[in-house]
Amino acid sequence: MKRRKFLRTAGLTTAMAPFVYNGFSIHPMARNSFFSTLGAAAQLNDRVMVFIELTGGNDGLNTLIPLDQYATLASHRSTLLIPENKVLGLDGTDATGLHPAMTELQGLYNDGLLSIVQNVGYPNQDYSHFRSMDIWQTASGSGEHLETGWLGRTLEGEYPGFPNGYPNADNPDPLAIQIGSITPIALMGSAFPMGMSISDPDSFYEFVNDLTEPTPATPYGDELAYIQLVMQQSQQYYGVIKNAAESSQNLSSKYPPDYENPLADQLKVAARLIGGGLQTPVYLVFIGGFDTHSEQVSGPGSTDTGNHAQLLHQISQAICAFQDDITLMGMAGKVCGMTFSEFGRTIASNGSLGTDHGAAAPLFVFGQGVNPGIIGANASIPAVLPESADVPMQHDFRSVYASVLQDWFGIENWDSILFDNFDILPIFKSATPTRQVYPDAFSVGNYPNPVISGATITFTSTNAHVAINLLDGQGRFLRNIAEGNYPAGPQKVQFSRGSLPSGAYYYQVRMNGVAVTKKMLVM
């Protein structure tokens, strides 16, 4: 029996056992894990990334509000939209604002500690929670199924002897720590899952000990012996993590009381471990509840309160406290974090004070290492909506991953990890110096949409070389629409449908290493 099949049959969800600290199950991830690539990079640049999963599909249009299209948006979600006078303003732009529950995040933005990436998603959106999160976790296309995590693929050949000899003097710490009980599919290596969930610390000690039972000389026995070895290593990782936690304390006074904000509680543990000297480069935390089909808001007259507002407040409060804690510890220069969710929500409300599964949504990247600002333009909100219309993708989520790999962790061969050459976004200060942040993403648009015989593509040039390409529904190149040097200012390019069949397409405007991708319907 193959090891992967055996471990799945045995019911193990990973090959490294977690333990409980401050009420949270902590998973120490091993060398072939989902985040192994970041571990290798951290040995070079000593940086840390904290990933915050917003489970359920966050409503981006009520998180980052397009004030420049407020009236049109109000006609589609009058029972949900935040009152315009309550939207939190952001320095440098009048076109976009934050939900009023996110005052702490507004402060981080205005202090230059927050980068917002607009309308992140992928071509041919899958609206299933499970499938869409699989796509995000494995960095697959919507039409392919991968069994390995987007970063676990990197070190498959780097440490062929694992788990023998680990941990060791050069690699004493786990390479990733998951705080919480949800184990993502992305922790899967090519040969086996990378951990198991044990929520009770007594069970941990009963399962992980220095004594092992004899194993039969069979394929089953070989796999059992392997598991025993990995569990013994988990005990050693436990000691390292416990020592880090006990040698540090949280310094920020901005954390809410324990158990009031589950995300803050998790980030508090992560900060303490980072401050305690743990060299783990990746932390994963999560907050659920974003599947807001109903009761997203308190009511038509109280759209700034309710379930979604509470969740956004928890995110804002938790990130602010964590950033303050890391700064007081003197670690702000080496730590960044980012949010992500499996998809956004529909443009229109659904009649139950909620929204349904959509496509793209914004994500936040925070820390001293980011270029502050907004990358991308507000989604174009049409006056007449097709049924279940949602926000089209502007930036592929794998461009965000590529930017993290290259510009934060310094990994050069990331295209072989993501199986394609995605655009690098200017999220981090370590980005190529020639790149610039375009807060309005050079104002890309097209009309009419849907397209009958042709359309006009508009954008604002910065006196740069511009390439405009047509992509199919899966994001694959079809043809070049236009390319050349365009002077500074508003520009128009004519697109002819020709013999293009009816369907959903994308057009991509690329300028100075930054690309904006938008949906185009051809009738």
Steps between C-alpha positions, in 0.01 A plus 500: 500500500635844413578728791254768381215247480594338830501828690170605349350166591632538852309825528802723547461849370869587538816327604599742774288505813377826651481593865281742691630837617271769644202296382615474138619193317844575356627298204876491442542440127784294364750536216274389216205701624284757330730778615837329456615742232467790737698309756793465267483866412480604864841343556628756251312816581364438852147613412160391626158496331167459678210377285148584622225291340153659488291187466171517312555760229534864608273771358761727345258773392396567860860467622669734251227727370518658151390854580543606139215264406296531816169598338508208255596254771222632725242410236609134523544462875292767669438271799873436554709795390676704768375862526738715301563738788617212720755355258854544634719714276849401390787740448574577137170390346140617492388203293524225761430458871481238774210356697444712815577198721862505382631817667820328612575386145432853376768617743748243369430610143544868577820417692646328195475144629231356271489400135161414350480284187175547314275228358714192552371172359559255216354428154187283484404543862374188677229594749542200728664587833701180507613499140583870493708476818678199348588719203638773726692253715656305214534790252330295231289621213126455534510215249783301659531307825831500685579291805793708625510842664625803311814517711540138602609414147827686531694283744395155383852434379684722747468275806461142369599353838224662701385418763828335599729749668247775565486718697873570523739775608463685170123454480368486857161666439192401300474679168134593539257519788126477459307639794153350510336171425437527126766326294505627139538261210802703395707330770508190281841395370546279198533185712281554807297752700712705736337490845220386721249671722513426871319763705566355843853548642478182707425305186803661341729371771340157491551480126842666479757345730849361495380140503369331188323171464662234280364506147436196279727433204230588250421802281249602768773471762736715294242777485424471871870529583519809282210661684660424835821669389315813388304514824821485701624797302178681586590465866833670434325781311261533791789574735641768268161671461424479871835657586439784256156567645628500858797726425289781353199710589260713299580871530201664331209635702277502191392137520140450616440278805557130439217310324327819376672494161615155380723643228673732747553204734673307221717791387593563862644148518684549169651827620616341824670216315668742260612717790631191678756446227334219307645502149184368340438708186128431443193516722145417396191619688136522402167661575171358373146626449529681164240290317243777546199381300270659757514746788822651375381830645265581788239647268440746214538794736802355681727381223815601689427245774432128501693178440728629227583817690593293805731280295669796334547664839666185632737495203584867536549482876706181487736614222556836668583340835732246337682770303540709815628197690755410234617862485548523877697175485734654243398243239296719262767502231485124453127425530215555253153352472221462248133408489336273244158345440379240252282747308297819528125557484243605242464866410129505585343402829288185501184612678598340833724781621792307355708424193574181310821341377692728266841527340775751578554701818774719649768370733719684750878471545638673810832579661797735477618316190206591275459778249196682644213570265239335283608277212224485243183684413153484649285239332279639225137476616259483203164669521321183387615175657471151356365248750752416775753747359818526702825694507736393218859408570754776456802329658563127500563377855811324374648842422471574871671169580773573246555841658527346846747240377721734300483835676450395862679166525748545216418180313602526135361182342143557610366449146584129526305490828189673362531330158477830314655845478255729680530877534688631802297762685677790673385397846833503683767766538757250381329491161701583190580875526363576152154390604248754615177474695200616303231578760232512228654222288509736197118512485439205270152457356311397188167577336261369397504183707361252389671539163302450179737595218768698676590706804719784620761424763602799709797554730720776636860481386800621700708560185589134483508191282158333515391155384133399479425128460184294463472191722254213492274401789784306663744791480694365200640737237295525180631803318660840534251785474748788501855577608720806491617814678218723618542859625383600847127546533171327411520258206252304287561181303246343265430129534337311211319178577558352156415127501533463877228260626254610768614445857688642797850638437755717674711787373824595674667841493868478600713805582843515669475148642150555642200340332126555537269220382128552445212291375347552156175332390452438130142446382 
